[in-house]
C-alpha cells in the first residue's frame, strides 16, 4: 500500500504516505511549504477533495487503501 486514508471524523480524512512512491507523488501535488505536514501525517482532507486525490493517485499507479463511507 502506497497511501493510506483514514477516517478521522465524518467528512475528514487523514492521508498517510506509506511508500517512497507516495512521498514523491505528494511532493508533485503540493507546495514545499506543505510537505512537513503531509509527510508527518498531519494533513486531513474533506471527502470531495479526497475523492479527487485518490483518483489521481490511482491513475499514477499508486495503491491506495481507502474505504469510502456513505452518510445516511
N, C-alpha and C positions, 0 to 999 in steps of 0.2 A: 504494500500500500504506500502510495506516494504522499497523498494528502488525506487527512482525517478531519471530518467535520463533525463537531459535537454540539448538540443542542444545549445551550446554556439556560435559556428560558424561552417561553413561547415567542417566536419571531426573531430570535437572536441566536446565531450560530458561531461557534468558535472554530477557527481554522488552524489546524496543526500540521506543519510540514513534517514529513516522515522519511524523506529521502533527499539526496543531493539534487535530484531532478526537480523535486518540488521547490527547493530553495531557489534554483535557477529560474524556474517558471515564475515564482513570486517576484523575483528581482526584475524580471522583464515587464511586470504588470503594475508595479507600484514604485513611487519615487523613493530614492535612497533614504530620505528622512523617515520613512515608514518601516524600513527593513528590520530595525531592532524589535519593534512591537510584533511584527509578523513572525520573526524567527524565534521569539520568546513566547509564542502562543498567547499573546496579549491582544490579538486582533479578533474582533467579532463583527459579523455582518448580518444584515436583515435578510429575510427569506428571499426576496426578489433579487437582491444583489448576489446572494449565494448561488441561486439557480444559474445566473449568467456566468459566474466564476467557475462553477463545476462543469458546465457545458464547455467552456473554453479550455479548461484543464484537460478534460477527456479528449477533446479534439487534438490537443497537443500530445496525446499518448500517455497521460498520467492516469494511474489507477487512483480513484477517489472513493473513500469509504464514507458514504453519507446516506443516512436513512431519512427520507422525507417524512414529515408528519403532516397529517391532514387535520386542519382545525374543524371542529364541529360546532 
